[in-house]
Amino acid sequence: MTSSNPQSSPAYELRFQHLVNPERCFAFPCDAQGRVDMDALSERALNSYLFARALMGRDTSTPVVCQC
């Protein structure tokens, strides 16, 4: 019996839609409640995540949890 690692293939994504350009979005692996493991993100992904959160409501939408 094998156990699956949730970090290897995330079942959920937290998505921040860009408000000006709807074709762009920021997406990050998360759990079903939308919690992102910031320690597991690369430095670049962490910077993007913090950027998307900081600009929520101005450049990005409120995030939604999407099942992959």
mmCIF file of the N, C-alpha and C atoms, coordinates in Angstrom:
data_MODEL
# 
_entry.id   MODEL 
# 
loop_
_atom_site.group_PDB 
_atom_site.id 
_atom_site.type_symbol 
_atom_site.label_atom_id 
_atom_site.label_alt_id 
_atom_site.label_comp_id 
_atom_site.label_asym_id 
_atom_site.label_entity_id 
_atom_site.label_seq_id 
_atom_site.pdbx_PDB_ins_code 
_atom_site.Cartn_x 
_atom_site.Cartn_y 
_atom_site.Cartn_z 
_atom_site.occupancy 
_atom_site.B_iso_or_equiv 
_atom_site.pdbx_formal_charge 
_atom_site.auth_seq_id 
_atom_site.auth_comp_id 
_atom_site.auth_asym_id 
_atom_site.auth_atom_id 
_atom_site.pdbx_PDB_model_num 
ATOM 1   N N  . MET A 1 1  ? 0.843   -1.170 0.000   1.00 0.00 ? 1  MET A N  1 
ATOM 2   C CA . MET A 1 1  ? 0.000   0.000  0.000   1.00 0.00 ? 1  MET A CA 1 
ATOM 3   C C  . MET A 1 1  ? 0.894   1.240  0.000   1.00 0.00 ? 1  MET A C  1 
ATOM 4   N N  . THR A 1 2  ? 0.609   2.167  -0.875  1.00 0.00 ? 2  THR A N  1 
ATOM 5   C CA . THR A 1 2  ? 1.411   3.391  -0.964  1.00 0.00 ? 2  THR A CA 1 
ATOM 6   C C  . THR A 1 2  ? 0.599   4.557  -0.445  1.00 0.00 ? 2  THR A C  1 
ATOM 7   N N  . SER A 1 3  ? 1.286   5.500  0.161   1.00 0.00 ? 3  SER A N  1 
ATOM 8   C CA . SER A 1 3  ? 0.610   6.715  0.613   1.00 0.00 ? 3  SER A CA 1 
ATOM 9   C C  . SER A 1 3  ? 0.956   7.839  -0.344  1.00 0.00 ? 3  SER A C  1 
ATOM 10  N N  . SER A 1 4  ? -0.007  8.684  -0.600  1.00 0.00 ? 4  SER A N  1 
ATOM 11  C CA . SER A 1 4  ? 0.237   9.790  -1.523  1.00 0.00 ? 4  SER A CA 1 
ATOM 12  C C  . SER A 1 4  ? 0.740   10.993 -0.754  1.00 0.00 ? 4  SER A C  1 
ATOM 13  N N  . ASN A 1 5  ? 1.638   11.731 -1.363  1.00 0.00 ? 5  ASN A N  1 
ATOM 14  C CA . ASN A 1 5  ? 2.178   12.947 -0.781  1.00 0.00 ? 5  ASN A CA 1 
ATOM 15  C C  . ASN A 1 5  ? 1.378   14.118 -1.330  1.00 0.00 ? 5  ASN A C  1 
ATOM 16  N N  . PRO A 1 6  ? 0.662   14.864 -0.476  1.00 0.00 ? 6  PRO A N  1 
ATOM 17  C CA . PRO A 1 6  ? -0.166  15.957 -0.982  1.00 0.00 ? 6  PRO A CA 1 
ATOM 18  C C  . PRO A 1 6  ? 0.632   17.062 -1.658  1.00 0.00 ? 6  PRO A C  1 
ATOM 19  N N  . GLN A 1 7  ? 1.923   17.218 -1.335  1.00 0.00 ? 7  GLN A N  1 
ATOM 20  C CA . GLN A 1 7  ? 2.727   18.263 -1.961  1.00 0.00 ? 7  GLN A CA 1 
ATOM 21  C C  . GLN A 1 7  ? 3.137   17.877 -3.379  1.00 0.00 ? 7  GLN A C  1 
ATOM 22  N N  . SER A 1 8  ? 3.227   16.586 -3.688  1.00 0.00 ? 8  SER A N  1 
ATOM 23  C CA . SER A 1 8  ? 3.673   16.187 -5.018  1.00 0.00 ? 8  SER A CA 1 
ATOM 24  C C  . SER A 1 8  ? 2.617   16.479 -6.079  1.00 0.00 ? 8  SER A C  1 
ATOM 25  N N  . SER A 1 9  ? 1.356   16.310 -5.747  1.00 0.00 ? 9  SER A N  1 
ATOM 26  C CA . SER A 1 9  ? 0.292   16.641 -6.690  1.00 0.00 ? 9  SER A CA 1 
ATOM 27  C C  . SER A 1 9  ? -0.863  17.244 -5.896  1.00 0.00 ? 9  SER A C  1 
ATOM 28  N N  . PRO A 1 10 ? -0.869  18.565 -5.749  1.00 0.00 ? 10 PRO A N  1 
ATOM 29  C CA . PRO A 1 10 ? -1.894  19.195 -4.926  1.00 0.00 ? 10 PRO A CA 1 
ATOM 30  C C  . PRO A 1 10 ? -3.288  18.984 -5.502  1.00 0.00 ? 10 PRO A C  1 
ATOM 31  N N  . ALA A 1 11 ? -4.237  18.736 -4.627  1.00 0.00 ? 11 ALA A N  1 
ATOM 32  C CA . ALA A 1 11 ? -5.609  18.529 -5.062  1.00 0.00 ? 11 ALA A CA 1 
ATOM 33  C C  . ALA A 1 11 ? -6.364  19.850 -5.200  1.00 0.00 ? 11 ALA A C  1 
ATOM 34  N N  . TYR A 1 12 ? -5.822  20.911 -4.582  1.00 0.00 ? 12 TYR A N  1 
ATOM 35  C CA . TYR A 1 12 ? -6.482  22.212 -4.598  1.00 0.00 ? 12 TYR A CA 1 
ATOM 36  C C  . TYR A 1 12 ? -5.489  23.317 -4.932  1.00 0.00 ? 12 TYR A C  1 
ATOM 37  N N  . GLU A 1 13 ? -6.024  24.395 -5.487  1.00 0.00 ? 13 GLU A N  1 
ATOM 38  C CA . GLU A 1 13 ? -5.234  25.595 -5.773  1.00 0.00 ? 13 GLU A CA 1 
ATOM 39  C C  . GLU A 1 13 ? -5.971  26.807 -5.231  1.00 0.00 ? 13 GLU A C  1 
ATOM 40  N N  . LEU A 1 14 ? -5.219  27.750 -4.718  1.00 0.00 ? 14 LEU A N  1 
ATOM 41  C CA . LEU A 1 14 ? -5.768  29.038 -4.326  1.00 0.00 ? 14 LEU A CA 1 
ATOM 42  C C  . LEU A 1 14 ? -5.464  29.984 -5.481  1.00 0.00 ? 14 LEU A C  1 
ATOM 43  N N  . ARG A 1 15 ? -6.507  30.521 -6.095  1.00 0.00 ? 15 ARG A N  1 
ATOM 44  C CA . ARG A 1 15 ? -6.330  31.364 -7.290  1.00 0.00 ? 15 ARG A CA 1 
ATOM 45  C C  . ARG A 1 15 ? -6.754  32.803 -7.037  1.00 0.00 ? 15 ARG A C  1 
ATOM 46  N N  . PHE A 1 16 ? -5.846  33.706 -7.418  1.00 0.00 ? 16 PHE A N  1 
ATOM 47  C CA . PHE A 1 16 ? -6.101  35.144 -7.393  1.00 0.00 ? 16 PHE A CA 1 
ATOM 48  C C  . PHE A 1 16 ? -6.223  35.579 -8.851  1.00 0.00 ? 16 PHE A C  1 
ATOM 49  N N  . GLN A 1 17 ? -7.397  35.984 -9.283  1.00 0.00 ? 17 GLN A N  1 
ATOM 50  C CA . GLN A 1 17 ? -7.616  36.431 -10.663 1.00 0.00 ? 17 GLN A CA 1 
ATOM 51  C C  . GLN A 1 17 ? -7.158  37.876 -10.790 1.00 0.00 ? 17 GLN A C  1 
ATOM 52  N N  . HIS A 1 18 ? -6.456  38.192 -11.862 1.00 0.00 ? 18 HIS A N  1 
ATOM 53  C CA . HIS A 1 18 ? -6.024  39.566 -12.121 1.00 0.00 ? 18 HIS A CA 1 
ATOM 54  C C  . HIS A 1 18 ? -7.247  40.363 -12.561 1.00 0.00 ? 18 HIS A C  1 
ATOM 55  N N  . LEU A 1 19 ? -7.464  41.528 -11.959 1.00 0.00 ? 19 LEU A N  1 
ATOM 56  C CA . LEU A 1 19 ? -8.666  42.324 -12.241 1.00 0.00 ? 19 LEU A CA 1 
ATOM 57  C C  . LEU A 1 19 ? -8.595  43.064 -13.568 1.00 0.00 ? 19 LEU A C  1 
ATOM 58  N N  . VAL A 1 20 ? -7.406  43.501 -13.973 1.00 0.00 ? 20 VAL A N  1 
ATOM 59  C CA . VAL A 1 20 ? -7.271  44.261 -15.214 1.00 0.00 ? 20 VAL A CA 1 
ATOM 60  C C  . VAL A 1 20 ? -7.211  43.326 -16.417 1.00 0.00 ? 20 VAL A C  1 
ATOM 61  N N  . ASN A 1 21 ? -6.453  42.261 -16.299 1.00 0.00 ? 21 ASN A N  1 
ATOM 62  C CA . ASN A 1 21 ? -6.291  41.306 -17.385 1.00 0.00 ? 21 ASN A CA 1 
ATOM 63  C C  . ASN A 1 21 ? -6.836  39.954 -16.917 1.00 0.00 ? 21 ASN A C  1 
ATOM 64  N N  . PRO A 1 22 ? -8.103  39.636 -17.208 1.00 0.00 ? 22 PRO A N  1 
ATOM 65  C CA . PRO A 1 22 ? -8.726  38.421 -16.689 1.00 0.00 ? 22 PRO A CA 1 
ATOM 66  C C  . PRO A 1 22 ? -8.089  37.120 -17.187 1.00 0.00 ? 22 PRO A C  1 
ATOM 67  N N  . GLU A 1 23 ? -7.225  37.210 -18.173 1.00 0.00 ? 23 GLU A N  1 
ATOM 68  C CA . GLU A 1 23 ? -6.549  36.003 -18.665 1.00 0.00 ? 23 GLU A CA 1 
ATOM 69  C C  . GLU A 1 23 ? -5.392  35.605 -17.748 1.00 0.00 ? 23 GLU A C  1 
ATOM 70  N N  . ARG A 1 24 ? -4.976  36.508 -16.863 1.00 0.00 ? 24 ARG A N  1 
ATOM 71  C CA . ARG A 1 24 ? -3.874  36.234 -15.937 1.00 0.00 ? 24 ARG A CA 1 
ATOM 72  C C  . ARG A 1 24 ? -4.421  35.884 -14.564 1.00 0.00 ? 24 ARG A C  1 
ATOM 73  N N  . CYS A 1 25 ? -3.705  35.001 -13.877 1.00 0.00 ? 25 CYS A N  1 
ATOM 74  C CA . CYS A 1 25 ? -4.044  34.717 -12.487 1.00 0.00 ? 25 CYS A CA 1 
ATOM 75  C C  . CYS A 1 25 ? -2.810  34.185 -11.777 1.00 0.00 ? 25 CYS A C  1 
ATOM 76  N N  . PHE A 1 26 ? -2.842  34.253 -10.466 1.00 0.00 ? 26 PHE A N  1 
ATOM 77  C CA . PHE A 1 26 ? -1.818  33.644 -9.623  1.00 0.00 ? 26 PHE A CA 1 
ATOM 78  C C  . PHE A 1 26 ? -2.468  32.418 -9.002  1.00 0.00 ? 26 PHE A C  1 
ATOM 79  N N  . ALA A 1 27 ? -1.792  31.273 -9.029  1.00 0.00 ? 27 ALA A N  1 
ATOM 80  C CA . ALA A 1 27 ? -2.335  30.048 -8.450  1.00 0.00 ? 27 ALA A CA 1 
ATOM 81  C C  . ALA A 1 27 ? -1.266  29.377 -7.590  1.00 0.00 ? 27 ALA A C  1 
ATOM 82  N N  . PHE A 1 28 ? -1.681  28.916 -6.406  1.00 0.00 ? 28 PHE A N  1 
ATOM 83  C CA . PHE A 1 28 ? -0.763  28.316 -5.452  1.00 0.00 ? 28 PHE A CA 1 
ATOM 84  C C  . PHE A 1 28 ? -1.383  27.056 -4.874  1.00 0.00 ? 28 PHE A C  1 
ATOM 85  N N  . PRO A 1 29 ? -0.585  26.017 -4.643  1.00 0.00 ? 29 PRO A N  1 
ATOM 86  C CA . PRO A 1 29 ? -1.123  24.795 -4.039  1.00 0.00 ? 29 PRO A CA 1 
ATOM 87  C C  . PRO A 1 29 ? -1.609  25.092 -2.615  1.00 0.00 ? 29 PRO A C  1 
ATOM 88  N N  . CYS A 1 30 ? -2.745  24.494 -2.257  1.00 0.00 ? 30 CYS A N  1 
ATOM 89  C CA . CYS A 1 30 ? -3.309  24.719 -0.929  1.00 0.00 ? 30 CYS A CA 1 
ATOM 90  C C  . CYS A 1 30 ? -4.098  23.489 -0.498  1.00 0.00 ? 30 CYS A C  1 
ATOM 91  N N  . ASP A 1 31 ? -4.655  23.550 0.715   1.00 0.00 ? 31 ASP A N  1 
ATOM 92  C CA . ASP A 1 31 ? -5.535  22.479 1.164   1.00 0.00 ? 31 ASP A CA 1 
ATOM 93  C C  . ASP A 1 31 ? -6.983  22.869 0.845   1.00 0.00 ? 31 ASP A C  1 
ATOM 94  N N  . ALA A 1 32 ? -7.923  22.044 1.251   1.00 0.00 ? 32 ALA A N  1 
ATOM 95  C CA . ALA A 1 32 ? -9.330  22.276 0.914   1.00 0.00 ? 32 ALA A CA 1 
ATOM 96  C C  . ALA A 1 32 ? -9.882  23.561 1.533   1.00 0.00 ? 32 ALA A C  1 
ATOM 97  N N  . GLN A 1 33 ? -9.253  24.052 2.604   1.00 0.00 ? 33 GLN A N  1 
ATOM 98  C CA . GLN A 1 33 ? -9.701  25.294 3.235   1.00 0.00 ? 33 GLN A CA 1 
ATOM 99  C C  . GLN A 1 33 ? -8.991  26.524 2.680   1.00 0.00 ? 33 GLN A C  1 
ATOM 100 N N  . GLY A 1 34 ? -8.082  26.342 1.729   1.00 0.00 ? 34 GLY A N  1 
ATOM 101 C CA . GLY A 1 34 ? -7.394  27.471 1.115   1.00 0.00 ? 34 GLY A CA 1 
ATOM 102 C C  . GLY A 1 34 ? -6.118  27.870 1.825   1.00 0.00 ? 34 GLY A C  1 
ATOM 103 N N  . ARG A 1 35 ? -5.622  27.034 2.736   1.00 0.00 ? 35 ARG A N  1 
ATOM 104 C CA . ARG A 1 35 ? -4.383  27.351 3.449   1.00 0.00 ? 35 ARG A CA 1 
ATOM 105 C C  . ARG A 1 35 ? -3.184  26.956 2.590   1.00 0.00 ? 35 ARG A C  1 
ATOM 106 N N  . VAL A 1 36 ? -2.305  27.911 2.369   1.00 0.00 ? 36 VAL A N  1 
ATOM 107 C CA . VAL A 1 36 ? -1.089  27.701 1.581   1.00 0.00 ? 36 VAL A CA 1 
ATOM 108 C C  . VAL A 1 36 ? 0.063   27.446 2.538   1.00 0.00 ? 36 VAL A C  1 
ATOM 109 N N  . ASP A 1 37 ? 0.848   26.391 2.277   1.00 0.00 ? 37 ASP A N  1 
ATOM 110 C CA . ASP A 1 37 ? 2.037   26.108 3.075   1.00 0.00 ? 37 ASP A CA 1 
ATOM 111 C C  . ASP A 1 37 ? 3.163   26.984 2.531   1.00 0.00 ? 37 ASP A C  1 
ATOM 112 N N  . MET A 1 38 ? 3.330   28.155 3.134   1.00 0.00 ? 38 MET A N  1 
ATOM 113 C CA . MET A 1 38 ? 4.307   29.118 2.632   1.00 0.00 ? 38 MET A CA 1 
ATOM 114 C C  . MET A 1 38 ? 5.731   28.587 2.732   1.00 0.00 ? 38 MET A C  1 
ATOM 115 N N  . ASP A 1 39 ? 6.009   27.718 3.693   1.00 0.00 ? 39 ASP A N  1 
ATOM 116 C CA . ASP A 1 39 ? 7.355   27.143 3.840   1.00 0.00 ? 39 ASP A CA 1 
ATOM 117 C C  . ASP A 1 39 ? 7.697   26.204 2.686   1.00 0.00 ? 39 ASP A C  1 
ATOM 118 N N  . ALA A 1 40 ? 6.688   25.649 2.023   1.00 0.00 ? 40 ALA A N  1 
ATOM 119 C CA . ALA A 1 40 ? 6.925   24.715 0.928   1.00 0.00 ? 40 ALA A CA 1 
ATOM 120 C C  . ALA A 1 40 ? 7.095   25.422 -0.423  1.00 0.00 ? 40 ALA A C  1 
ATOM 121 N N  . LEU A 1 41 ? 6.791   26.719 -0.481  1.00 0.00 ? 41 LEU A N  1 
ATOM 122 C CA . LEU A 1 41 ? 6.900   27.461 -1.734  1.00 0.00 ? 41 LEU A CA 1 
ATOM 123 C C  . LEU A 1 41 ? 8.354   27.840 -2.008  1.00 0.00 ? 41 LEU A C  1 
ATOM 124 N N  . SER A 1 42 ? 8.699   27.915 -3.295  1.00 0.00 ? 42 SER A N  1 
ATOM 125 C CA . SER A 1 42 ? 10.020  28.433 -3.664  1.00 0.00 ? 42 SER A CA 1 
ATOM 126 C C  . SER A 1 42 ? 10.049  29.926 -3.337  1.00 0.00 ? 42 SER A C  1 
ATOM 127 N N  . GLU A 1 43 ? 11.223  30.507 -3.349  1.00 0.00 ? 43 GLU A N  1 
ATOM 128 C CA . GLU A 1 43 ? 11.338  31.937 -3.046  1.00 0.00 ? 43 GLU A CA 1 
ATOM 129 C C  . GLU A 1 43 ? 10.525  32.771 -4.038  1.00 0.00 ? 43 GLU A C  1 
ATOM 130 N N  . ARG A 1 44 ? 10.587  32.410 -5.295  1.00 0.00 ? 44 ARG A N  1 
ATOM 131 C CA . ARG A 1 44 ? 9.843   33.156 -6.324  1.00 0.00 ? 44 ARG A CA 1 
ATOM 132 C C  . ARG A 1 44 ? 8.332   33.016 -6.118  1.00 0.00 ? 44 ARG A C  1 
ATOM 133 N N  . ALA A 1 45 ? 7.875   31.784 -5.840  1.00 0.00 ? 45 ALA A N  1 
ATOM 134 C CA . ALA A 1 45 ? 6.445   31.556 -5.614  1.00 0.00 ? 45 ALA A CA 1 
ATOM 135 C C  . ALA A 1 45 ? 5.978   32.273 -4.350  1.00 0.00 ? 45 ALA A C  1 
ATOM 136 N N  . LEU A 1 46 ? 6.802   32.273 -3.309  1.00 0.00 ? 46 LEU A N  1 
ATOM 137 C CA . LEU A 1 46 ? 6.448   32.972 -2.078  1.00 0.00 ? 46 LEU A CA 1 
ATOM 138 C C  . LEU A 1 46 ? 6.303   34.472 -2.335  1.00 0.00 ? 46 LEU A C  1 
ATOM 139 N N  . ASN A 1 47 ? 7.227   35.047 -3.087  1.00 0.00 ? 47 ASN A N  1 
ATOM 140 C CA . ASN A 1 47 ? 7.127   36.476 -3.419  1.00 0.00 ? 47 ASN A CA 1 
ATOM 141 C C  . ASN A 1 47 ? 5.861   36.768 -4.221  1.00 0.00 ? 47 ASN A C  1 
ATOM 142 N N  . SER A 1 48 ? 5.519   35.897 -5.165  1.00 0.00 ? 48 SER A N  1 
ATOM 143 C CA . SER A 1 48 ? 4.293   36.072 -5.953  1.00 0.00 ? 48 SER A CA 1 
ATOM 144 C C  . SER A 1 48 ? 3.058   35.956 -5.077  1.00 0.00 ? 48 SER A C  1 
ATOM 145 N N  . TYR A 1 49 ? 3.069   34.998 -4.150  1.00 0.00 ? 49 TYR A N  1 
ATOM 146 C CA . TYR A 1 49 ? 1.939   34.804 -3.234  1.00 0.00 ? 49 TYR A CA 1 
ATOM 147 C C  . TYR A 1 49 ? 1.737   36.047 -2.362  1.00 0.00 ? 49 TYR A C  1 
ATOM 148 N N  . LEU A 1 50 ? 2.812   36.552 -1.794  1.00 0.00 ? 50 LEU A N  1 
ATOM 149 C CA . LEU A 1 50 ? 2.715   37.741 -0.953  1.00 0.00 ? 50 LEU A CA 1 
ATOM 150 C C  . LEU A 1 50 ? 2.292   38.964 -1.766  1.00 0.00 ? 50 LEU A C  1 
ATOM 151 N N  . PHE A 1 51 ? 2.765   39.059 -3.005  1.00 0.00 ? 51 PHE A N  1 
ATOM 152 C CA . PHE A 1 51 ? 2.373   40.144 -3.911  1.00 0.00 ? 51 PHE A CA 1 
ATOM 153 C C  . PHE A 1 51 ? 0.869   40.082 -4.192  1.00 0.00 ? 51 PHE A C  1 
ATOM 154 N N  . ALA A 1 52 ? 0.377   38.887 -4.540  1.00 0.00 ? 52 ALA A N  1 
ATOM 155 C CA . ALA A 1 52 ? -1.048  38.729 -4.855  1.00 0.00 ? 52 ALA A CA 1 
ATOM 156 C C  . ALA A 1 52 ? -1.912  39.069 -3.642  1.00 0.00 ? 52 ALA A C  1 
ATOM 157 N N  . ARG A 1 53 ? -1.487  38.649 -2.458  1.00 0.00 ? 53 ARG A N  1 
ATOM 158 C CA . ARG A 1 53 ? -2.244  38.964 -1.245  1.00 0.00 ? 53 ARG A CA 1 
ATOM 159 C C  . ARG A 1 53 ? -2.241  40.461 -0.955  1.00 0.00 ? 53 ARG A C  1 
ATOM 160 N N  . ALA A 1 54 ? -1.088  41.100 -1.147  1.00 0.00 ? 54 ALA A N  1 
ATOM 161 C CA . ALA A 1 54 ? -0.971  42.529 -0.850  1.00 0.00 ? 54 ALA A CA 1 
ATOM 162 C C  . ALA A 1 54 ? -1.829  43.372 -1.790  1.00 0.00 ? 54 ALA A C  1 
ATOM 163 N N  . LEU A 1 55 ? -1.998  42.920 -3.017  1.00 0.00 ? 55 LEU A N  1 
ATOM 164 C CA . LEU A 1 55 ? -2.756  43.701 -4.006  1.00 0.00 ? 55 LEU A CA 1 
ATOM 165 C C  . LEU A 1 55 ? -4.197  43.232 -4.170  1.00 0.00 ? 55 LEU A C  1 
ATOM 166 N N  . MET A 1 56 ? -4.649  42.391 -3.254  1.00 0.00 ? 56 MET A N  1 
ATOM 167 C CA . MET A 1 56 ? -6.016  41.888 -3.315  1.00 0.00 ? 56 MET A CA 1 
ATOM 168 C C  . MET A 1 56 ? -6.997  43.056 -3.214  1.00 0.00 ? 56 MET A C  1 
ATOM 169 N N  . GLY A 1 57 ? -7.913  43.129 -4.153  1.00 0.00 ? 57 GLY A N  1 
ATOM 170 C CA . GLY A 1 57 ? -8.879  44.212 -4.190  1.00 0.00 ? 57 GLY A CA 1 
ATOM 171 C C  . GLY A 1 57 ? -8.461  45.369 -5.062  1.00 0.00 ? 57 GLY A C  1 
ATOM 172 N N  . ARG A 1 58 ? -7.164  45.485 -5.333  1.00 0.00 ? 58 ARG A N  1 
ATOM 173 C CA . ARG A 1 58 ? -6.671  46.547 -6.220  1.00 0.00 ? 58 ARG A CA 1 
ATOM 174 C C  . ARG A 1 58 ? -6.284  45.978 -7.573  1.00 0.00 ? 58 ARG A C  1 
ATOM 175 N N  . ASP A 1 59 ? -5.440  44.951 -7.596  1.00 0.00 ? 59 ASP A N  1 
ATOM 176 C CA . ASP A 1 59 ? -5.016  44.321 -8.849  1.00 0.00 ? 59 ASP A CA 1 
ATOM 177 C C  . ASP A 1 59 ? -5.494  42.882 -8.983  1.00 0.00 ? 59 ASP A C  1 
ATOM 178 N N  . THR A 1 60 ? -5.761  42.236 -7.840  1.00 0.00 ? 60 THR A N  1 
ATOM 179 C CA . THR A 1 60 ? -6.220  40.844 -7.872  1.00 0.00 ? 60 THR A CA 1 
ATOM 180 C C  . THR A 1 60 ? -7.527  40.712 -7.112  1.00 0.00 ? 60 THR A C  1 
ATOM 181 N N  . SER A 1 61 ? -8.294  39.697 -7.489  1.00 0.00 ? 61 SER A N  1 
ATOM 182 C CA . SER A 1 61 ? -9.571  39.435 -6.831  1.00 0.00 ? 61 SER A CA 1 
ATOM 183 C C  . SER A 1 61 ? -9.350  38.736 -5.501  1.00 0.00 ? 61 SER A C  1 
ATOM 184 N N  . THR A 1 62 ? -10.407 38.627 -4.737  1.00 0.00 ? 62 THR A N  1 
ATOM 185 C CA . THR A 1 62 ? -10.383 37.791 -3.554  1.00 0.00 ? 62 THR A CA 1 
ATOM 186 C C  . THR A 1 62 ? -10.124 36.361 -4.032  1.00 0.00 ? 62 THR A C  1 
ATOM 187 N N  . PRO A 1 63 ? -9.229  35.624 -3.388  1.00 0.00 ? 63 PRO A N  1 
ATOM 188 C CA . PRO A 1 63 ? -8.895  34.300 -3.897  1.00 0.00 ? 63 PRO A CA 1 
ATOM 189 C C  . PRO A 1 63 ? -10.033 33.298 -3.737  1.00 0.00 ? 63 PRO A C  1 
ATOM 190 N N  . VAL A 1 64 ? -10.035 32.322 -4.633  1.00 0.00 ? 64 VAL A N  1 
ATOM 191 C CA . VAL A 1 64 ? -10.986 31.217 -4.564  1.00 0.00 ? 64 VAL A CA 1 
ATOM 192 C C  . VAL A 1 64 ? -10.200 29.912 -4.550  1.00 0.00 ? 64 VAL A C  1 
ATOM 193 N N  . VAL A 1 65 ? -10.746 28.922 -3.882  1.00 0.00 ? 65 VAL A N  1 
ATOM 194 C CA . VAL A 1 65 ? -10.141 27.592 -3.841  1.00 0.00 ? 65 VAL A CA 1 
ATOM 195 C C  . VAL A 1 65 ? -10.744 26.783 -4.981  1.00 0.00 ? 65 VAL A C  1 
ATOM 196 N N  . CYS A 1 66 ? -9.893  26.241 -5.821  1.00 0.00 ? 66 CYS A N  1 
ATOM 197 C CA . CYS A 1 66 ? -10.330 25.441 -6.970  1.00 0.00 ? 66 CYS A CA 1 
ATOM 198 C C  . CYS A 1 66 ? -9.756  24.038 -6.844  1.00 0.00 ? 66 CYS A C  1 
ATOM 199 N N  . GLN A 1 67 ? -10.583 23.050 -7.131  1.00 0.00 ? 67 GLN A N  1 
ATOM 200 C CA . GLN A 1 67 ? -10.100 21.681 -7.115  1.00 0.00 ? 67 GLN A CA 1 
ATOM 201 C C  . GLN A 1 67 ? -9.420  21.372 -8.445  1.00 0.00 ? 67 GLN A C  1 
ATOM 202 N N  . CYS A 1 68 ? -8.232  20.781 -8.373  1.00 0.00 ? 68 CYS A N  1 
ATOM 203 C CA . CYS A 1 68 ? -7.473  20.457 -9.583  1.00 0.00 ? 68 CYS A CA 1 
ATOM 204 C C  . CYS A 1 68 ? -7.990  19.180 -10.222 1.00 0.00 ? 68 CYS A C  1 
# 
